[in-house]
């Protein structure tokens, strides 16, 4: 069966919708995401049979029923995370993050036995950043952005807002691939082109940081740099997924040694 997939922007919109901070309801976000990735079926009027052939995990069924959700179990966060394109998120990894590597941010679920939407976003951010950074480095960035882990009131930007900012930024950059990326989203060119690419990404990040006027110059610069890192990390995740796909194809189609009867 086909898997239900979401871009990072769509996942960010879903989290914001669940928190009541989006113009659409969660179901509308999911409907729009599915229709966008199945344009041919929509135009041909075959949406029902195509959707019936789509694997819908229990957590999505819950959201489709319109059940109010303000938090998730770790298993549900993992199930949602596995829907994100070019993502490789496992429940085992997340258990290590919440119990060891990033324990101060997950010392206890924020909603009874459930993790908050901000904590879910934080796990997705960790998963993206680990494409390019080790956990110690990610922790240093979190110290700058989120200050005291036990409270959200002193954050430069909330985890959901951060996730949405770089996800929206990446999608806009990807849509403008004539100035930045080729068909697989990768820059082609020498050092001069690399400098142009960096400047374009930084310009997008600057605009995103400017939307938070309460930040000092130093704080805005720190946020801009994190947005640049996160955007590049999404691209890295794509190449990891592409390399793995070719590796699996190589193993699957490798020549099988001929055996000779004695």
C-alpha positions in Angstrom: 0.0 0.0 0.0 1.0 3.6 -0.6 2.2 5.5 2.5 0.6 8.8 3.5 3.4 11.3 3.3 3.8 14.9 4.5 6.3 17.6 3.7 7.9 19.3 6.7 5.8 22.4 6.0 2.6 20.3 6.0 3.7 18.7 9.3 4.4 22.2 10.8 0.9 23.3 9.6 -0.6 20.3 11.2 1.0 20.9 14.6 0.0 24.6 14.4 -3.6 23.6 13.5 -3.8 21.2 16.4 -2.7 24.1 18.6 -5.4 26.4 17.1 -2.9 28.7 15.5 -3.5 28.0 11.9 -6.2 29.1 9.5 -7.2 25.5 8.7 -8.4 22.6 10.8 -6.1 19.6 11.2 -8.3 17.6 8.8 -8.2 20.3 6.2 -4.4 20.4 6.4 -4.3 16.6 5.8 -6.8 16.8 2.9 -4.8 19.6 1.2 -1.5 17.7 1.7 -3.0 14.5 0.2 -4.7 16.3 -2.7 -1.4 18.1 -3.5 0.5 14.9 -3.8 -2.3 13.2 -5.8 -3.1 15.8 -8.4 -3.6 13.3 -11.2 -6.1 11.3 -9.2 -8.0 14.5 -8.3 -8.2 15.6 -11.9 -9.2 12.1 -13.0 -11.9 11.8 -10.3 -10.3 8.6 -8.9 -9.5 10.0 -5.4 -11.5 7.4 -3.6 -9.9 4.2 -4.9 -6.4 5.8 -4.6 -7.1 6.9 -1.0 -8.4 3.4 -0.2 -5.1 2.1 -1.3 -3.2 4.4 1.1 -1.9 3.2 4.4 -3.4 5.5 7.1 -1.8 5.0 10.6 -4.0 5.0 13.7 -2.9 8.5 14.8 -4.1 10.0 11.5 -7.4 8.1 11.8 -7.7 9.8 15.2 -7.1 13.2 13.7 -9.4 12.6 10.8 -12.2 11.9 13.3 -11.8 15.5 14.6 -10.7 14.3 18.0 -9.1 17.2 19.9 -5.4 16.5 20.4 -3.1 18.6 22.5 -0.4 16.1 23.1 1.0 12.8 21.8 2.6 9.7 23.2 6.1 9.0 22.1 4.8 6.2 19.9 2.3 8.6 18.2 5.1 11.2 17.6 7.2 8.5 16.0 4.3 7.4 13.8 3.7 10.9 12.6 7.4 11.5 12.1 7.6 8.5 9.8 5.2 10.2 7.5 7.6 13.1 6.9 9.4 12.9 3.6 13.1 12.0 3.6 12.8 11.4 7.4 14.2 8.4 9.2 12.7 8.6 12.7 12.4 5.6 15.1 10.8 5.2 18.5 14.1 3.8 19.8 16.0 6.9 18.8 13.5 9.2 20.4 13.5 7.2 23.6 17.3 7.8 23.8 16.8 11.5 23.2 14.1 12.0 25.9 15.8 9.8 28.5 19.4 10.7 27.9 20.7 13.1 25.1 18.1 15.8 25.6 16.6 14.8 28.9 16.3 18.4 30.3 13.8 19.2 27.6 11.8 16.1 28.1 12.2 15.5 31.9 8.5 14.9 32.0 5.7 15.0 29.4 4.0 18.4 29.6 0.4 17.0 29.4 0.0 14.2 31.9 1.4 11.1 30.1 1.5 12.9 26.8 4.2 15.1 25.3 3.1 18.6 24.2 3.0 19.7 20.6 6.1 21.8 21.3 7.9 18.8 22.5 6.8 16.9 19.4 8.2 19.7 17.2 11.4 19.6 19.2 11.9 15.9 18.4 11.4 16.6 14.7 13.9 19.4 14.9 16.5 17.1 16.5 15.9 14.6 13.8 16.6 17.2 11.1 19.6 18.7 12.7 21.3 15.4 13.4 21.9 15.1 9.6 24.7 17.6 10.0 25.4 18.1 13.8 26.3 15.8 16.7 24.0 15.9 19.8 26.4 18.1 21.8 26.3 20.7 19.1 22.5 20.6 18.8 22.3 21.0 22.6 24.4 24.2 22.4 22.0 25.6 19.8 19.1 24.7 22.1 20.7 26.5 25.0 20.8 29.7 22.9 17.3 29.4 21.5 15.4 28.0 24.5 17.4 29.1 27.5 15.9 27.3 30.5 14.5 23.9 29.4 11.9 23.7 32.2 10.0 26.8 30.9 8.8 28.1 27.5 8.5 31.7 28.6 12.2 32.7 28.0 12.5 31.1 24.5 13.7 33.3 21.7 11.3 31.3 19.5 9.1 28.4 20.4 9.9 24.9 18.9 6.7 24.9 16.8 7.5 28.3 15.4 11.1 27.3 14.7 10.1 24.1 12.9 7.5 26.1 10.9 10.0 28.8 10.0 12.7 26.7 8.5 10.2 24.3 6.9 8.3 27.1 5.2 11.7 28.6 4.2 12.9 25.4 2.7 9.8 24.9 0.7 9.9 28.4 -0.7 13.6 28.0 -1.6 12.7 24.6 -3.3 9.9 26.3 -5.3 12.4 28.9 -6.6 14.8 26.2 -7.8 15.7 28.3 -10.9 17.7 30.6 -8.7 19.0 28.1 -6.2 18.5 24.4 -6.9 18.3 22.0 -9.8 15.7 19.3 -10.2 16.9 17.3 -7.2 17.3 20.4 -5.1 21.1 20.6 -5.2 23.2 23.5 -6.2 25.5 22.9 -9.2 28.5 25.1 -9.7 31.8 26.2 -8.4 32.9 28.3 -5.4 31.2 31.5 -6.9 27.9 29.6 -7.2 28.3 28.3 -3.6 28.7 31.9 -2.3 25.5 32.9 -4.2 23.7 29.9 -2.7 24.7 30.8 0.8 23.7 34.4 0.3 20.2 33.4 -1.0 19.6 31.1 2.0 20.9 33.7 4.4 18.6 36.3 2.9 15.6 34.0 3.4 16.7 33.4 7.0 17.1 37.1 7.6 13.5 37.8 6.5 12.3 35.0 8.8 14.2 36.4 11.8 13.0 39.9 11.1 9.4 38.7 11.8 10.4 38.6 15.5 11.1 42.3 16.4 11.5 41.6 20.1 14.9 39.9 19.4 18.1 41.8 19.9 20.6 42.0 17.0 22.7 39.1 18.5 19.6 37.0 19.1 18.3 37.6 15.6 21.7 36.6 14.2 21.7 33.4 16.2 18.2 32.5 15.0 19.2 33.3 11.4 22.2 30.9 11.7 20.0 28.1 13.1 17.5 28.6 10.3 20.4 28.3 7.8 21.7 25.1 9.5 18.2 23.5 9.6 17.4 24.3 6.0 20.7 22.8 4.8 20.0 19.8 7.1 16.7 19.1 5.3 18.7 19.0 2.0 21.2 16.6 3.7 18.4 14.3 4.8 17.2 14.2 1.1 20.6 13.1 -0.1 20.9 10.5 2.7 17.5 9.1 1.6 18.6 9.1 -2.0 21.9 7.4 -1.3 20.1 4.7 0.7 17.6 4.2 -2.1 20.4 3.5 -4.6 22.2 1.3 -2.1 19.1 -0.8 -1.7 18.6 -1.0 -5.4 22.2 -2.1 -5.9 21.7 -4.9 -3.4 18.4 -6.0 -4.9 19.6 -6.1 -8.4 23.1 -7.5 -7.8 24.1 -10.4 -10.0 23.5 -13.8 -8.4 26.5 -16.1 -8.9 25.7 -19.0 -11.2 26.0 -22.4 -9.7 27.3 -25.3 -11.7 26.1 -28.8 -11.2 28.9 -31.2 -10.3 
